[in-house]
Amino acid sequence: MLNYRKTLLLILFLLPTFAVAQLPYKRDYPAINYKDSETNDAVSLLFADITNGRIQLEHRSERGYLESLLTLLNIDDSSQLLVFSKTARKSRFVTPETPRALYFNDEVYVGYIPDTNTLEIAAMDPTLGPVFFDIPQDVERPLELNRETSRCLRCHDSMSNSGSGTPRFMMSSRLVDSNGEIASHEVSVIMQDSTPLNQRWGGWYVTGLHGEQETMGNLMFEGSATSVSEIDLLASGNKTDLRGLFNTAPYLSDHSDIVALLVIQHQIEVQNTMTRASWDYLQLMAEEGAVNTEKVAELAKPVLDVLFMKNEAPLGDQILGLSGFTEYFQNIGPFDNSRRSLRDLDLNARVFKYPLSYLIYTDSFAAMPEALHNYLIEMIYQVLSSDADHIDYAHMDVETRAAILEIVNATAPGFFL
């Protein structure tokens, strides 16, 4: 009986590993071949150059490879975001005193926790969508890019790895206590553009000014409160920096910028939506040999909506970032002759001044299946070129849509077929 019980316990302990090893993507999306396909994202291409000796990654004793990696990937320090909820794979190291830092650009996300032995990296692969890696921080270990196709996907899956999902980037908002542990499930959401600000950023540090708008940033839920409605959320908001909350010296910045948080939220929602549409299209093609126009339109509609920011929760007051990210992001361009850009920020009524995503310029958008890609471009043009109000995109008036069309024509010649 004792041996039987030991065997049963061992099976139960290993069962999650077996479930992950099966990788539902292989079952539900065999046409994608997610686990075994070659990756062609910015990180994989960089490490190919590092392995071949064309580029060198510099190790610095305090933060390991972090600073050199960010430089080579063209990721600015001002993009730093800090999360203190225990919701990551290395959650045992994450506390409000030692938050996990995230740095990002249009394609890559780098995770860093001081005094841990790896850097975590996620990237948008043009074909596969979100892919996950880590690299060692110990200079004595071989510098290798290790791809993660199991542990990361226990959470980074749009159906929690239960099947019929796709890989995803994600940001959650939770009510957590002063240890970073989940204190209540009253608010527990995967954040999207539609998430109201007063439900965003629980378990995250937030710097910058947001006026009278409430957020859950910087909040530690404990004491006598039994509901978030009993808490003055503004009391923990409008922080100019984080130096009074914990020791920020191990990090690259004193900020976890509110504008960077707004931008990354939009970005990952677009990338996740494009991934789902592309995977569904490619699997249908593999199974049926063709996808009719009606199905293409059905698959494309969520992508079109998120590109146009259709469901974005409105802002209720002026937003002001203080880390330098606002200036950095807006200066990337590309610009038209009037120096307008899809990266121009509004930060008053809405996040972007011209609500068509700057991610239309990316390799990931260009690499979508041709029928989907062409349909999206055609529909974007139809929406922008109409001289009448558009029932589906009433948040953009005629003048705004005309301005966006001018910007795209100037900054991406030939974009419209």
Secondary structure as UniProt FT lines:
FT   HELIX           2..22
FT   HELIX           24..28
FT   TURN            30..32
FT   TURN            34..36
FT   HELIX           42..51
FT   TURN            52..53
FT   TURN            61..63
FT   HELIX           66..73
FT   HELIX           77..79
FT   STRAND          81..83
FT   TURN            89..90
FT   HELIX           91..93
FT   STRAND          100..104
FT   STRAND          108..112
FT   TURN            114..115
FT   STRAND          118..125
FT   TURN            126..128
FT   STRAND          129..136
FT   TURN            139..140
FT   STRAND          146..148
FT   HELIX           152..154
FT   TURN            158..161
FT   STRAND          172..176
FT   TURN            178..179
FT   STRAND          182..190
FT   TURN            193..194
FT   HELIX           197..199
FT   TURN            202..203
FT   TURN            211..212
FT   TURN            217..218
FT   TURN            223..224
FT   HELIX           228..230
FT   HELIX           233..236
FT   TURN            243..245
FT   TURN            249..250
FT   HELIX           258..288
FT   HELIX           293..307
FT   TURN            308..311
FT   HELIX           325..330
FT   TURN            337..338
FT   TURN            342..343
FT   HELIX           358..361
FT   HELIX           363..366
FT   HELIX           370..385
FT   HELIX           391..393
FT   TURN            394..395
FT   HELIX           398..411
FT   TURN            413..414
//
